[in-house]
Amino acid sequence: QVRLVESGGGLVQAGGSLTLSCAVSGGSTSSINVFGWHRQAPGKQRESVAVIAKNSVTNYANSVKGRFAISRNNDKNMVYLSMIKLKPEDTAVYYCNAGNSYDNMPYWGEGTLVTVSS
């Protein structure tokens, strides 16, 4: 069973940066086709932020393009989300998820809270 554990969230001022980490266990990152980061803001639905395929092809939500970068390190079994120029509207719980395809990603972490103050 794949297990995902996020870390790196916290409080940051608008314009600041954070890097979130997702530790993968129960399976190697090299064997998992797709990893993603989602977020859920208070009172809003969970939304996809970024995804990365095994061949390192990435896709981003329009709201984070140019500011967020997803990456995977197969040697360390880690997935990262680097965030710069953070905005108050980026405040949310961020979740790492994984699976075999973009429409089949059943593995989820517990989330890490990012709060961006204005």
Secondary structure, 3 states (H helix, E strand, C coil): CCEEEEECCEEEECCCCEEEEEEEECCCHHHCCEEEEEEECCCCCCEEEEEEECCCCEEECCCCCCCEEEEEECCCCEEEEEECCCCHHHCEEEEEEEECECCECCEECCCEEEEEEC
